[in-house]
Amino acid sequence: MNPIQHFHRRSIDDRDAFWTAESAAIHWHKPFEQVLDFSKPPFAKWFVGGETNLCFNAVDRWVDSRGGERALIWVSTEVDQEIIYTYRDLYREVNTVAAMLASQGVGRGDRVLIYMPMIPEAVFTMLACARLGAVHSVVFGGFASVNLAQRIDDAQPKVIVTADAGSRAGKVTPYKPLLDKAIALSTQPPAQVIIVDRGLYAFEPVVGRDLDYRELHHTHDKAEIAPVWLESSAPSYILYTSGTTGKPKGVQRDTGGYAVALASSMKGVFNGKAGETFLCTSDIGWVVGHSYIVYGPLIGGQATILYEGTPIRPDGGILWSLVERFSVNTMFSAPTAIRVLKKQDPALLKKYDLSSLRSLYLAGEPLDEPTAEWIAAGLGKPIIDNYWQTETGWTILAAQPGVADVATKFGSPSFPVYGFDVRVIDEQTGEDLGPNQKGVVAIAPPLPPGAMSTIWGDDERFVETYFNSIPNRQVYSTFDWGLFDEDGYFFILGRTDDVINVAGHRLGTREIEESINNHPSVAECAVVGIADQLKGQVAVAFAVLKDPRVLDEPGADLKLEGAIMKIVDEQLGAVARPARVRFVTTLPKTRSGKVLRRAIVAVCEGRDPGDLTTIEDPSALEQIKDSL
Ligand code: AMP
């Protein structure tokens, strides 16, 4: 056993003592009475009876000792602006926004939906919710109205906080009309909408509903709002994620367990300490943004950089220039961003002083070896591939330089992180597999602190979805295939379900199919994820038309393809748009009527489709091939 594996073993075998020690990394208003209540498996309640507050741990705790130090650095290459907030500034802003929300009746347990671009107000609002004991639900800015309406109805927020618009690569996306449409579609509209007017998009406020952020800010400028102490298991936030069905799952996170997990990971996984600077290029709409743009670095007393912009504007050196200017110690990004940078001038990697940078963490999708090698050589720094999910809230697998220095292997996100009892399981028998055997990557419960506590409002679905998919035992399925080698290094080998990963964004193929089926000409369709050099995967759709004669006119197929793409854009957003829509008269299915997605993917990627004994009509696969 290497020292990381040894540390990990202790977290499982001597769980209570291990997490009692880790829990000292945060402030508890009231100490907990029990480390773990696992009396109703698979539900795990961590630090029972303890009271704490995420905002206090992220902000107040540092005001005395490092009030004048940088807490939040906002850089926007979209609107060419930059603001640095010290911990004291952040404290002021968060108190003001908490007072603004409280003035609209927001209190303990109420939901606030945040639909915002990467601007400081979004971070203030998240922290203000935490301060009030309210539950935030951040929805990725620019998400389509239908998506947004589903999330509004599920979370039933009292207030929505938004902005007039976001901007990406210099192109403005107005958020306000998307939100108005979502509210019109929703059955649970919020009472109030607070809008940050950035002056990017002119709009008419809805009288009686829409409030101006700056006006409210002015009214509550000097407010002080005491943090609301929450029992450790009280929900801190909901974050929706895609699965195999059309209905998104609201991943619910607790308070105390999350705070401890993040504080602990800042040391163990990221090897950092208070006073350092963290750059995470994710978005606050994703789990990585929640954990390592907002809460993790601040709970760890670090400065965090909130970057609004792309990695290649004004040029491909922008991220490295941030590292130099702000002396970034830890950087966290996604393989897709690195693949984009790979197309830029390699000299940009050498143009800046990167001496402050310890390592680059990459997560969200498989890190292919050529990309890993390219960036490792270019930076001359360790590249740490780490594997996790929205559900787990922090890292399941990673090298953990704060625990011990152990060599990494290309293609492997290394070892289980302490607290995660990771197994590779035979999906037929439910038995544990040994080294070099491919199976489902699973986690034996209890899930560690910081992982999801349930699906918002649906305990049954939580158990059904995650814990009942493997026969003969109750384990959490990640729905990823994987294996570990003889040295214990893990390798992730792709999803077991119909979820695809486009440029680090997780999409259910079912969601895309459901949206395409809305087109009046479409009878049925199949969407698959096809390997793509840049984005990892792209969606490709095969549609069967109700009446194929609509394609008789010249150019009709292109027109219909465009119309279908537009529907997906409107309902799910541009990330979900299929790269191609092809028309066939039948889909390859098994005799029991299940679409043979894996065979379609193989044909599209030019591989052998494998065993086709169950196929109903082999000519259907020929059609797929011909249509490409
Ligand atoms: P999300 O919840 O959107 O973060 O997506 C989680 C999924 O992304 C995982 O179940 C994996 O399929 C994939 N994923 C995340 N990190 C990695 C990684 N380092 N290597 C391979 N796949 C990853």
Boltz pocket constraint, residues with backbone or C-beta under 6 A from the ligand:
constraints:
  - pocket:
      binder: B
      contacts: [[A, 241], [A, 287], [A, 362], [A, 363], [A, 364], [A, 365], [A, 366], [A, 367], [A, 385], [A, 386], [A, 387], [A, 388], [A, 389], [A, 390], [A, 391], [A, 413], [A, 478], [A, 479], [A, 480], [A, 492], [A, 494], [A, 495], [A, 501], [A, 504], [A, 505], [A, 506]]
      max_distance: 6.0
